[in-house]
Amino acid sequence: MSNRMKNKIVLITGAASGIGAATAKRLASEGALIIVSDVNNELGSQITTEITTQGSDAIFLALDVTNESMWQKICCHIENEFGKLDVLINNAGLLFHIPITEMLLTDWHRLMAVNLDGVFLGTKHVIPLMRKGKGGNIINVSSAAGIVGSSTAAAYCASKGGVRLFTKAASLEYAQDNIRINSIHPGPVVTPIFEKMDGWSTFVTQMGGEENVWKAKAHSTPLKRVAMPEEIANAILFLASNESSYMTGCELVIDGGFTAQ
Ligand SMILES: NC(=O)c1ccc[n+]([C@@H]2O[C@H](COP(=O)([O-])OP(=O)(O)OC[C@H]3O[C@@H](n4cnc5c(N)ncnc54)[C@H](O)[C@@H]3O)[C@@H](O)[C@H]2O)c1
């Protein structure tokens, strides 16, 4: 264990699974106190216990990122309990593939609520707390699909493209408060986000099995493989630590070369 995140209080949304869970474990192993938050209380508590069993610090707090009053409550709780928040990682996300002509407005709204409203609400409510602490660091998990388009993923691409430019605008607004705000853009990563998608099993059947789906994803990248969540967590650690002290408004791409093509 090293100490790159010693004395840092870090809030991660969607930390019960995938990239969020890997990031919680990685940053905890570097000495941070992690506030694991998610709508999935059971998995969130499980990840928290895994971290504390390893001798690192973590607590679980329920948070639906689409719910503004929950953001207000969690920020109050963090202020009372810890007196500061050093890092927010806006990671919670939702993915589906629905052609535009078949997409209901309610589908569009439920995706935007998590992927885009959630990032806005989190940023809005942690900034006053970070200002009191004389600075802070926000990392928004966008996607390679926030840089280039992906067929049948218009809502997802629009939300992640929105996160990309929201990040840049916010970084300009709060640089004077010593708050750094950056986005990360993963390519395909092995996480449960895909199996949760409506129509996943039909898609898998069409592709002739899950192995073929992953092969196709791997093949789409110049490195010819998909990423493990820990590889994304390492990039988030870099942005969350002082090693990236001169970076703000930046988009960090971790996609096996996908968007370089
Ligand atoms: N897996 C990939 O290939 C990939 C690629 C690029 C970007 N991303 C992004 O990475 C982030 C993490 O995704 P993942 O792949 O680890 O998926 P995941 O499904 O494993 O994790 C997402 C987490 O978000 C939580 N969540 C969903 N709605 C929420 C809400 N309203 N409030 C709070 N939490 C909520 C889920 O319960 C889950 O624990 C997402 O923003 C996703 O868009 C993933």
The ligand as an ORCA input file, in Angstrom:
! r2SCAN-3c Opt
* xyz 0 1
  N     -18.154     -0.469    -19.051
  C     -17.799      0.257    -20.099
  O     -17.436     -0.281    -21.179
  C     -17.805      1.761    -19.999
  C     -17.165      2.483    -21.031
  C     -17.159      3.875    -20.970
  C     -17.765      4.528    -19.915
  N     -18.378      3.799    -18.935
  C     -19.009      4.564    -17.851
  O     -18.440      4.159    -16.623
  C     -19.369      4.400    -15.562
  C     -19.472      3.160    -14.702
  O     -20.034      2.126    -15.480
  P     -19.716      0.576    -15.291
  O     -19.367      0.052    -16.622
  O     -18.824      0.379    -14.131
  O     -21.205      0.052    -15.003
  P     -21.876     -0.736    -13.792
  O     -23.263     -1.009    -14.235
  O     -21.017     -1.872    -13.379
  O     -21.874      0.343    -12.626
  C     -22.727      1.446    -12.633
  C     -23.203      1.705    -11.207
  O     -24.049      2.866    -11.236
  C     -25.124      2.633    -10.348
  N     -26.252      3.507    -10.654
  C     -27.135      3.407    -11.676
  N     -28.066      4.372    -11.569
  C     -27.755      5.099    -10.473
  C     -28.331      6.220     -9.836
  N     -29.454      6.805    -10.293
  N     -27.736      6.717     -8.721
  C     -26.628      6.120     -8.220
  N     -26.047      5.039     -8.759
  C     -26.604      4.536     -9.879
  C     -25.445      1.146    -10.532
  O     -26.201      0.642     -9.434
  C     -24.049      0.546    -10.642
  O     -23.545      0.158     -9.390
  C     -20.684      4.799    -16.256
  O     -20.831      6.200    -16.206
  C     -20.482      4.307    -17.671
  O     -21.267      5.022    -18.588
  C     -18.396      2.444    -18.951
*
